[in-house]
Amino acid sequence: MADGDGAVRADGDEADGDRGGHVGGNEHRDADAGSSRGALPERESFLAWRGPAHVRAKHAGRHRRRPIDEHEAVRELARRVPVHPETLPMTTTAEAAIVADQLLGEVGGGETRAVPAFASDSAAGEVKKPRRRSSFVSFLREVAIIAVIAIVVAVLVKTFLIRPYYIPSASMESTLVVNDRIIVNLLQPSVVPIARGDVVVFTDPGGWLPTQPSPEKSVVQTIVDGGLEAVGLKPSDDNNSLIKRIIGMPGDHVVCCNAYGQLVINDVAISEPYAELAGNSAASGMEFDVSVPADSLWVMGDNRYNSEDSRYHQDGPHSGFVPLNHVVGRAVLINWPFERFGVLGNYPEVFAQVPSREPALAT
């Protein structure tokens, strides 16, 4: 059946004859393609290659060539020309065409050549490959970064949060024994208030500790100890810190002792399970009657008969009291030796019935 413009449609008997012509053409094309397998296509039409030139010319008006993307072009090129795939790092169809043109003019007879990917590389005649960084160097860099971060964090923690100390004397036995390692919370009393029963570390208010020369160290040992102390892995050797338990807060009236040998705070007698009395019945071998001034503390060691605490320094610069601004922090944990690991309690039940008092105004 004919259309008005004379074109022939592919239906009915007329379509059969045309269909037969297509079959014959396909056979001819396949034969030519088989005979020319491996031959290079023409330069100007490589990316749309479908067979020898005379076959393409014969069917140019009847078949629309299917476009070939860059990946298919590379595969076809690799199949027909013996070129290593790693030498063809092409990203666009235009680059595939450039490589095809170079191959058509340079490659033949089964010879294998490296094809440059870019014009700047063609002058050198070789393909530039990205350099791979050494994995070992990368590993060292990561370790160095982690180490620096760890040191910075450790210094910040030691400066503002916690600090290690060790116990050099028996004044706090049996709560703390010689060579115990403890952790001190630096947020008390600056951020968190302290209370009766807390074990605190404080600097010498004046005359509590004898003057001791610093131990001699080699340069290497000084540097190592300084580094370990800076990151909190070694307690400081300043020889200027003490540790005691708070008995009286500002305004408290503390007396020793009543008829039963107990301490009396603000007219309330207390029983002290933490005190080591060495076989004695009284909470102290020395009698005293004090009122704690503002911004000061009255402190005593748990080993009452072997502790030079506030009782023994009443003739000192602060009359035996410890100024609050000398308090470094509260001891909260025994972290070494492992068998003594544990939290340091402040026995709130001992002081639960003791009322608070305002400190007397200075006159």
C-alpha positions as CSV (number, residue, x, y, z in Angstrom):
1,M,0.0,0.0,0.0
2,A,1.4,3.4,-1.0
3,D,1.2,6.6,1.0
4,G,0.4,9.9,-0.7
5,D,4.1,10.8,-0.9
6,G,5.0,7.6,-2.6
7,A,6.9,6.1,0.4
8,V,6.5,2.4,1.0
9,R,5.3,1.2,4.4
10,A,6.5,-2.1,5.8
11,D,3.1,-3.9,5.7
12,G,1.4,-6.3,3.3
13,D,3.1,-7.9,0.2
14,E,5.1,-4.8,-0.7
15,A,6.8,-4.9,2.7
16,D,7.8,-8.5,2.1
17,G,10.0,-7.6,-0.8
18,D,11.7,-4.8,1.0
19,R,12.1,-7.1,4.1
20,G,13.9,-9.6,1.8
21,G,16.2,-6.9,0.6
22,H,17.1,-6.1,4.2
23,V,17.9,-9.8,4.8
24,G,20.2,-9.9,1.8
25,G,22.0,-6.7,2.9
26,N,22.5,-8.0,6.4
27,E,24.1,-11.2,5.0
28,H,26.4,-9.2,2.8
29,R,27.3,-6.9,5.7
30,D,28.0,-9.8,8.1
31,A,30.2,-11.5,5.5
32,D,32.2,-8.3,4.9
33,A,32.5,-7.7,8.6
34,G,33.7,-11.3,9.1
35,S,36.3,-10.9,6.4
36,S,37.6,-7.6,7.8
37,R,37.6,-8.5,11.5
38,G,40.5,-6.9,13.2
39,A,40.9,-4.3,10.5
40,L,41.0,-0.7,11.7
41,P,38.0,1.5,10.9
42,E,38.2,4.7,9.0
43,R,39.5,7.7,10.9
44,E,36.5,10.0,10.7
45,S,33.9,7.4,11.8
46,F,35.6,5.2,14.3
47,L,33.2,5.9,17.2
48,A,30.2,4.9,15.0
49,W,31.9,1.9,13.4
50,R,29.5,-0.7,11.9
51,G,31.6,-2.4,9.2
52,P,33.6,-1.6,6.0
53,A,33.0,1.7,4.3
54,H,31.1,0.3,1.3
55,V,28.7,-1.5,3.6
56,R,28.0,1.6,5.6
57,A,27.5,3.6,2.4
58,K,25.0,1.1,1.2
59,H,22.8,1.2,4.3
60,A,23.4,4.8,5.3
61,G,19.9,5.8,4.3
62,R,18.1,2.9,5.9
63,H,19.8,2.5,9.3
64,R,20.4,5.1,12.0
65,R,23.7,4.4,13.7
66,R,23.4,3.8,17.4
67,P,25.7,6.4,19.3
68,I,28.5,4.9,21.2
69,D,29.5,6.4,24.5
70,E,33.1,6.8,25.6
71,H,33.2,3.5,27.6
72,E,32.0,1.4,24.6
73,A,34.5,3.2,22.4
74,V,37.3,2.3,24.7
75,R,36.2,-1.4,24.8
76,E,35.9,-1.5,21.0
77,L,39.3,0.1,20.6
78,A,40.9,-2.3,23.1
79,R,39.3,-5.3,21.3
80,R,40.5,-4.3,17.8
81,V,43.9,-2.8,18.7
82,P,46.4,-4.5,21.1
83,V,46.7,-1.6,23.6
84,H,46.8,-2.0,27.3
85,P,43.6,-0.8,29.0
86,E,45.5,1.0,31.7
87,T,47.0,3.3,29.1
88,L,43.6,4.6,28.1
89,P,42.3,6.7,31.1
90,M,39.7,8.5,28.9
91,T,36.8,10.5,30.3
92,T,35.0,11.8,27.3
93,T,34.0,10.8,23.8
94,A,36.2,13.5,22.4
95,E,39.3,12.1,24.1
96,A,38.4,8.6,22.8
97,A,38.3,10.1,19.3
98,I,41.7,11.7,19.8
99,V,43.2,8.4,20.8
100,A,41.5,6.6,17.9
101,D,43.0,9.1,15.5
102,Q,46.5,8.6,17.0
103,L,46.1,4.8,16.8
104,L,45.0,4.9,13.1
105,G,48.1,6.8,12.2
106,E,50.6,5.1,14.5
107,V,49.5,1.5,15.4
108,G,49.6,-1.4,13.1
109,G,50.8,-4.9,12.7
110,G,50.0,-6.1,16.2
111,E,52.4,-3.6,17.7
112,T,51.5,-2.4,21.2
113,R,52.1,1.2,22.2
114,A,51.2,3.4,25.2
115,V,48.7,6.1,24.2
116,P,48.9,9.4,26.1
117,A,45.6,10.6,27.6
118,F,46.2,14.3,27.2
119,A,48.1,16.5,24.8
120,S,50.6,17.6,27.5
121,D,51.5,14.0,28.0
122,S,52.0,13.2,24.3
123,A,55.2,15.2,24.2
124,A,56.7,13.1,26.9
125,G,55.5,9.9,25.3
126,E,54.3,8.4,28.5
127,V,51.3,8.4,30.8
128,K,51.6,10.2,34.2
129,K,50.3,8.1,37.0
130,P,49.3,9.6,40.4
131,R,51.8,9.2,43.2
132,R,50.7,7.1,46.1
133,R,51.6,8.3,49.6
134,S,53.3,5.9,51.8
135,S,50.9,4.2,54.2
136,F,53.6,4.2,56.8
137,V,54.0,8.0,56.6
138,S,50.2,8.4,56.9
139,F,50.2,6.1,59.9
140,L,52.9,8.1,61.7
141,R,51.1,11.3,61.0
142,E,47.9,10.0,62.5
143,V,49.7,8.7,65.6
144,A,51.4,12.1,66.0
145,I,48.0,13.9,65.8
146,I,46.5,11.5,68.3
147,A,49.4,11.9,70.7
148,V,49.3,15.7,70.6
149,I,45.5,15.7,71.2
150,A,46.0,13.3,74.1
151,I,48.7,15.5,75.7
152,V,46.6,18.6,75.4
153,V,43.5,16.9,76.9
154,A,45.7,15.5,79.8
155,V,47.1,18.9,80.6
156,L,43.7,20.5,80.6
157,V,42.3,17.8,82.8
158,K,45.2,18.0,85.3
159,T,45.0,21.8,85.4
160,F,41.2,22.2,85.8
161,L,39.6,18.9,86.8
162,I,41.6,16.3,88.7
163,R,45.2,15.9,89.9
164,P,47.1,12.9,91.3
165,Y,48.9,12.9,94.7
166,Y,50.7,10.4,96.8
167,I,50.6,9.9,100.6
168,P,54.1,10.3,102.2
169,S,53.1,10.0,105.9
170,A,50.9,8.1,108.3
171,S,48.8,11.0,109.6
172,M,45.7,9.8,107.8
173,E,45.8,6.1,108.7
174,S,43.9,4.0,108.4
175,T,41.9,5.9,105.8
176,L,45.1,6.5,103.8
177,V,48.4,4.7,104.2
178,V,51.9,5.6,103.1
179,N,52.5,5.5,99.3
180,D,48.8,5.4,98.5
181,R,48.0,7.3,95.2
182,I,44.9,9.4,95.3
183,I,42.9,11.5,92.8
184,V,41.9,15.0,93.9
185,N,38.9,16.9,92.5
186,L,40.0,20.4,91.7
187,L,36.4,21.7,91.3
188,Q,36.1,21.7,95.1
189,P,35.7,24.2,96.6
190,S,36.0,26.6,93.7
191,V,32.9,25.2,91.9
192,V,31.4,22.6,94.2
193,P,31.2,23.5,97.9
194,I,33.1,21.4,100.5
195,A,31.6,20.1,103.8
196,R,32.5,18.6,107.2
197,G,34.1,15.2,106.8
198,D,35.7,15.9,103.4
199,V,39.3,14.9,103.0
200,V,41.1,17.9,101.4
201,V,44.5,18.7,100.0
202,F,45.8,22.1,100.8
203,T,49.1,24.1,100.6
204,D,51.0,24.9,103.7
205,P,49.4,27.9,105.4
206,G,52.8,28.7,107.0
207,G,55.1,26.7,109.2
208,W,53.3,23.4,109.1
209,L,56.0,21.6,107.0
210,P,59.7,21.8,107.7
211,T,61.8,23.2,104.9
212,Q,63.2,20.4,102.8
213,P,65.8,20.6,100.0
214,S,64.7,19.4,96.6
215,P,66.1,16.0,95.7
216,E,68.9,16.1,93.2
217,K,68.0,14.8,89.7
218,S,69.8,14.5,86.4
219,V,68.8,16.6,83.5
220,V,67.1,13.7,81.8
221,Q,65.2,12.7,84.9
222,T,64.1,16.3,85.5
223,I,62.7,16.5,82.0
224,V,61.0,13.1,82.2
225,D,59.5,13.9,85.6
226,G,58.3,17.3,84.4
227,G,56.6,15.8,81.4
228,L,54.9,13.1,83.4
229,E,53.7,15.6,86.1
230,A,52.4,17.9,83.3
231,V,50.1,15.2,81.9
232,G,49.1,13.9,85.4
233,L,50.9,10.5,85.2
234,K,53.2,11.3,88.1
235,P,52.4,13.2,91.4
236,S,54.2,16.4,92.0
237,D,57.2,16.5,94.2
238,D,56.6,20.0,95.5
239,N,56.7,19.0,99.2
240,N,54.3,21.8,100.1
241,S,51.0,20.0,100.2
242,L,49.1,18.4,103.2
243,I,46.0,16.3,103.5
244,K,43.6,16.3,106.4
245,R,39.9,15.8,107.2
246,I,37.6,18.9,107.7
247,I,36.2,18.9,111.2
248,G,35.0,22.6,111.5
249,M,33.5,24.8,108.9
250,P,33.4,28.6,109.1
251,G,31.4,29.7,112.2
252,D,31.6,26.3,113.9
253,H,32.5,26.0,117.6
254,V,34.7,22.9,118.1
255,V,35.6,21.5,121.5
256,C,37.6,18.5,122.7
257,C,36.4,16.7,124.5
258,N,33.3,15.8,126.5
259,A,33.1,13.3,129.3
260,Y,33.0,10.4,126.8
261,G,36.1,11.6,124.9
262,Q,34.1,12.8,121.9
263,L,34.5,15.9,119.8
264,V,31.7,18.4,120.2
265,I,30.7,20.7,117.3
266,N,28.1,23.4,117.9
267,D,27.1,21.6,121.1
268,V,26.5,18.3,119.3
269,A,28.8,15.3,120.2
270,I,29.9,13.2,117.3
271,S,31.2,9.6,117.0
272,E,33.9,9.2,114.4
273,P,34.3,5.7,112.9
274,Y,37.2,6.9,110.6
275,A,39.4,8.0,113.6
276,E,42.4,5.9,114.6
277,L,42.8,6.4,118.4
278,A,45.7,4.0,119.0
279,G,44.0,2.3,121.9
280,N,42.9,5.6,123.6
281,S,39.3,6.5,124.4
282,A,39.5,10.3,123.7
283,A,39.2,11.6,120.2
284,S,42.3,13.8,120.8
285,G,45.2,13.7,123.1
286,M,45.2,17.5,123.2
287,E,42.3,19.6,124.5
288,F,41.1,22.6,122.6
289,D,38.2,25.0,122.3
290,V,38.1,27.0,119.0
291,S,35.7,29.0,116.9
292,V,36.4,28.8,113.2
293,P,36.6,32.3,111.5
294,A,35.1,33.2,108.2
295,D,36.8,31.7,105.1
296,S,38.7,29.2,107.2
297,L,38.7,25.5,108.2
298,W,39.6,23.4,111.2
299,V,41.3,20.2,110.1
300,M,42.5,17.1,111.8
301,G,44.2,13.9,110.7
302,D,42.4,10.5,111.1
303,N,45.4,9.1,113.0
304,R,44.7,11.4,115.9
305,Y,47.8,10.5,118.0
306,N,50.2,10.8,115.0
307,S,49.1,13.9,113.2
308,E,50.3,17.4,113.4
309,D,47.2,19.2,112.3
310,S,45.3,22.4,113.3
311,R,45.7,21.5,117.0
312,Y,49.5,21.8,116.9
313,H,49.7,25.1,115.0
314,Q,47.5,27.4,117.0
315,D,50.4,29.7,117.6
316,G,51.1,29.9,113.8
317,P,50.3,32.6,111.3
318,H,46.6,31.6,111.0
319,S,46.2,30.2,114.6
320,G,45.9,26.6,113.3
321,F,43.1,27.4,110.8
322,V,43.5,26.7,107.1
323,P,42.4,29.5,104.8
324,L,39.9,28.4,102.1
325,N,42.1,29.8,99.4
326,H,44.8,27.4,100.3
327,V,42.6,24.4,99.6
328,V,43.6,22.7,96.3
329,G,40.7,20.2,96.1
330,R,38.9,17.3,97.7
331,A,40.5,13.8,97.7
332,V,37.8,11.5,96.1
333,L,39.5,8.3,95.1
334,I,42.4,5.9,96.0
335,N,43.6,4.7,92.6
336,W,46.8,2.8,93.6
337,P,47.7,0.2,94.8
338,F,44.9,-1.7,93.1
339,E,43.9,-3.7,96.1
340,R,43.1,-0.5,97.9
341,F,41.2,1.1,95.1
342,G,38.1,2.8,96.3
343,V,36.1,6.0,96.9
344,L,37.0,8.2,99.9
345,G,33.9,8.9,101.8
346,N,33.1,12.0,103.9
347,Y,30.7,10.2,106.4
348,P,27.8,12.6,106.1
349,E,25.9,10.6,108.8
350,V,28.5,11.6,111.4
351,F,27.7,15.3,110.9
352,A,24.1,15.1,110.0
353,Q,22.8,16.5,113.4
354,V,25.4,19.3,113.6
355,P,23.8,22.7,112.9
356,S,25.5,25.4,110.9
357,R,26.5,28.7,112.5
358,E,27.4,32.0,111.0
359,P,31.0,33.0,111.6
360,A,31.6,35.7,114.1
361,L,32.2,39.2,112.7
362,A,35.8,40.3,113.0
363,T,36.4,43.1,115.5
